[in-house]
Amino acid sequence: MEHSKPIQWFPGHMAKTRRKLKESLSLVDMVIEVIDARIPQSSRNPELDSLAAGKPRLLIMNKADMADDAATTKWIAYFQKQGYYVLPADCKTGKGLQKLDTILNEALAEQKEKWRQKGMVGRPVRAMVVGIPNVGKSTFINRMAKSSSAKTEDRPGVTRGNQWFTLKSGAQLLDTPGVLWPKFEDQEVALRLAFTGAIRDQILDCEELACDLLSLLAAHYRSFLLERYKLEEPLPEMGYELLELVGRKRGMLISRGEVDTTRAANMILDEYRAGKCGRITLEHPPVKG
């Protein structure tokens, strides 16, 4: 897919957040990264691997209820081979999150034994929660905070503005602001983030974005597209013609019978992001050739 101009978005506060994140890593035993199950690789922060080197890592594949089950299974296997713990979940309902404590204990079993030998009995597991905007990190934190025994405010030695939550199990979670990276060298990654709403629509051409999304759905989830918008074969090959067709089907007409493509584009993006188009995964793990 070709985009007319490169997508760039790196607000100034993101650089500050990255510095804070690096400072806070020394306070935790493990890093929990919340990602979007619909775009598991594109919704990861590529800087985390170097920043969090040496610490156990858990990937929470949020919005698994909106992703293609078969694709999610492949992604889990892919990430586990790379040494990550993986937990598919729906942070809105809490589905899957009941396994969190088990994974934390398993990942830090050796460390906990070392603490025991040093007489540090009862030393709580501490994990940092990270994630780029719109992956559901706040939803995860809110869900865990509701079931937590206490909410702890700023502490000495902790970067101001970060929040600690103590779970019923005693594990402590450190919340951090969402962070993106300075530039998108891969425009396909930028597009996937834009499709899911991780990049603000105000800086994008929504019609162009909707055309790209429709082209992708036509290629990989054609039956979903036909059913959702009551379309029939053969479908137009061009994304803009698809956009006009969907708009016409939904009665989004303006003067002289022309389609209000802006309105149609916003509707398509909204429906996709709400999961109304079906369980769709927009990228798949690399296959070794």
C-alpha positions in Angstrom: 0.0 0.0 0.0 1.3 3.4 -0.9 0.7 6.4 1.3 1.0 9.9 -0.2 3.3 11.2 2.6 5.2 9.5 5.3 3.4 9.3 8.6 5.5 11.0 11.4 4.4 11.5 14.9 6.6 12.0 17.9 5.2 14.6 20.4 7.8 16.2 22.6 6.5 14.5 25.8 7.3 11.1 24.3 11.1 11.7 24.5 10.6 12.7 28.2 8.6 9.5 28.8 11.3 7.4 27.3 13.8 8.9 29.8 11.5 8.3 32.7 10.9 4.7 31.5 14.7 4.0 31.5 15.1 5.5 35.0 12.3 3.3 36.4 13.6 0.0 35.0 16.0 -0.3 37.9 13.0 -0.5 40.3 11.4 -3.5 38.8 12.1 -7.3 38.3 10.0 -7.7 35.2 8.5 -5.8 32.3 4.9 -6.3 31.2 4.2 -5.0 27.7 0.6 -4.6 26.6 0.2 -5.0 22.9 -2.7 -5.1 20.4 -3.5 -8.6 19.4 -4.7 -7.3 16.0 -1.3 -5.9 15.2 1.0 -7.8 17.7 4.4 -6.7 16.2 3.4 -3.2 15.0 2.0 -2.3 18.4 5.3 -3.1 20.2 7.8 -0.4 21.1 11.0 -1.6 19.3 13.2 0.2 21.8 12.1 -1.9 24.7 14.2 -4.9 23.8 17.4 -2.9 24.4 16.0 -0.9 27.3 14.8 -3.9 29.2 17.6 -6.3 28.3 18.1 -9.0 30.9 14.7 -8.7 32.6 11.9 -11.3 32.1 9.2 -10.1 29.7 5.5 -10.7 29.5 3.5 -9.7 26.5 -0.2 -9.2 27.2 -2.0 -9.6 23.8 -5.0 -7.3 24.6 -8.1 -7.2 22.4 -7.6 -10.9 21.7 -11.4 -11.0 21.5 -11.2 -8.8 18.4 -8.4 -10.7 16.7 -8.4 -13.7 14.5 -8.0 -16.8 16.8 -5.8 -18.7 14.4 -3.5 -15.8 13.9 -3.3 -15.2 17.7 -2.2 -18.9 18.2 0.6 -18.4 15.7 1.7 -15.2 17.3 1.8 -16.8 20.8 4.1 -19.6 19.5 6.3 -17.1 17.7 6.8 -14.9 20.7 7.3 -17.8 23.1 10.1 -19.1 20.8 11.8 -15.7 21.3 11.7 -16.2 25.1 8.7 -14.1 26.0 5.8 -15.1 28.3 2.6 -14.5 26.5 -1.0 -13.9 27.8 -3.9 -13.3 25.4 -6.6 -11.3 27.1 -9.5 -8.9 26.9 -8.6 -6.3 29.4 -12.1 -4.7 29.3 -13.8 -7.8 30.7 -10.7 -9.2 32.5 -10.8 -12.4 30.5 -7.4 -14.1 30.6 -6.0 -11.9 33.3 -6.6 -14.3 36.1 -3.5 -16.1 34.9 -1.3 -13.1 35.5 -0.1 -14.0 39.0 0.8 -17.5 37.9 3.0 -16.2 35.1 4.7 -13.6 37.3 5.6 -16.3 39.8 6.8 -18.7 37.1 8.9 -16.0 35.4 10.6 -15.0 38.6 10.8 -18.4 40.4 14.6 -18.4 40.3 14.8 -14.8 41.5 12.4 -15.5 44.4 14.5 -18.4 45.5 17.6 -16.1 45.6 15.6 -13.7 47.7 14.6 -16.5 50.1 18.2 -17.6 50.4 19.1 -14.0 51.3 16.4 -13.9 53.9 14.2 -11.6 51.9 11.1 -13.5 52.7 8.0 -11.7 51.5 9.8 -9.5 49.1 7.1 -8.6 46.5 7.4 -9.1 42.8 7.6 -5.7 41.1 6.7 -5.3 37.4 6.6 -2.3 35.1 3.6 -2.0 32.8 4.4 -0.4 29.4 2.6 0.1 26.1 2.2 2.5 23.2 -1.0 4.6 23.1 -4.3 2.9 22.5 -3.3 -0.7 23.1 -5.4 -0.8 26.2 -2.7 -0.3 28.9 -4.9 2.0 30.9 -7.7 -0.5 30.6 -5.4 -3.2 32.0 -4.2 -1.0 34.8 -7.8 0.0 35.7 -8.9 -3.6 35.7 -6.0 -4.7 37.9 -6.5 -1.7 40.2 -10.1 -2.6 40.8 -9.1 -6.0 42.1 -6.0 -4.7 43.9 -5.7 -4.4 47.7 -4.2 -1.0 47.6 -3.1 1.9 45.4 0.2 3.3 46.4 1.2 6.9 45.5 4.6 8.2 44.6 7.4 6.7 46.7 11.0 7.8 47.4 13.2 6.9 44.5 10.4 6.5 42.1 10.1 8.9 39.2 7.4 11.4 40.0 4.1 10.8 38.2 4.4 7.0 38.0 1.8 5.0 40.0 2.2 1.8 41.9 -0.6 -0.7 42.4 -0.4 -3.6 44.8 -2.4 -6.7 43.8 -4.1 -9.1 46.2 -1.3 -11.5 45.6 1.2 -8.9 46.9 2.7 -8.3 43.4 3.3 -4.6 42.7 2.7 -3.0 39.3 4.3 0.2 38.2 2.2 2.2 35.6 4.1 4.3 33.1 2.8 6.7 30.3 2.4 5.3 26.8 5.4 5.8 24.6 6.0 5.7 20.8 9.3 6.0 19.1 10.7 8.9 17.1 9.9 7.9 13.5 8.2 5.2 11.6 10.8 3.8 9.2 8.4 1.2 8.0 5.2 2.8 6.7 3.3 -0.5 6.9 3.8 -0.4 10.6 2.6 3.2 10.7 -0.5 2.3 8.7 -1.4 -0.6 11.0 -1.1 1.7 14.0 -3.3 4.3 12.2 -5.9 1.7 11.4 -6.3 0.8 15.1 -6.3 4.4 16.2 -2.9 4.5 17.9 -2.0 7.5 15.8 -4.4 10.4 16.0 -6.8 10.8 13.0 -6.2 14.6 13.0 -2.8 14.2 11.4 -4.0 11.7 8.8 -6.1 11.7 5.7 -9.0 9.5 6.8 -10.3 8.8 3.3 -6.9 7.6 2.3 -6.6 5.5 5.4 -10.1 3.9 4.9 -9.2 3.1 1.3 -6.0 1.3 2.4 -8.0 -0.6 5.1 -10.7 -1.6 2.6 -8.0 -2.9 0.2 -6.5 -4.9 3.0 -9.8 -6.4 4.0 -10.7 -7.2 0.4 -7.4 -9.1 0.1 -7.5 -11.1 3.4 -11.0 -10.9 4.9 -13.1 -10.6 1.9 -16.1 -12.6 3.3 -16.2 -10.3 6.3 -16.3 -7.2 4.0 -19.0 -8.6 1.8 -21.2 -9.5 4.8 -20.7 -6.4 6.8 -21.5 -3.9 4.0 -23.9 -6.2 2.0 -21.6 -6.1 -1.0 -21.6 -8.5 -4.0 -18.8 -9.8 -6.2 -17.1 -8.7 -8.2 -15.6 -6.0 -5.9 -13.8 -3.0 -7.4 -10.0 -3.4 -7.2 -9.3 0.2 -6.2 -9.7 1.3 -2.6 -11.4 4.5 -3.4 -14.0 2.8 -5.6 -14.6 0.4 -2.6 -15.1 3.4 -0.4 -17.7 4.9 -2.7 -19.5 1.6 -3.0 -19.7 1.2 0.8 -20.8 4.8 1.2 -23.5 4.3 -1.4 -24.7 1.1 0.2 -25.1 3.0 3.5 -27.0 5.8 1.9 -24.3 8.4 2.6 -25.2 10.7 -0.4 -24.8 14.4 -0.9 -25.9 16.7 -3.7 -26.3 15.1 -7.2 -26.2 11.6 -5.8 -22.4 11.8 -5.0 -21.1 9.8 -2.0 -20.0 11.6 1.1 -16.6 9.8 1.2 -15.4 11.6 4.3 -18.4 10.4 6.3 -18.1 6.9 4.8 -14.4 6.8 5.7 -15.0 7.8 9.3 -17.7 5.2 9.6 -15.5 2.4 8.2 -12.6 3.2 10.6 -15.0 3.5 13.5 -16.6 0.2 12.8 -13.3 -1.6 12.3 -12.0 -0.2 15.6 -15.1 -1.3 17.4 -14.7 -4.8 16.1 -17.9 -4.7 14.0 -16.2 -6.0 10.9 -15.3 -9.3 12.5 -12.3 -10.8 14.2 -9.5 -9.5 12.1 -5.7 -9.6 12.5 -3.8 -7.2 10.2 -0.4 -8.9 10.3 1.0 -12.4 10.8 4.3 -13.7 12.2 7.2 -14.1 9.7 7.5 -17.5 8.2 11.0 -18.9 7.8 11.7 -19.6 4.2 
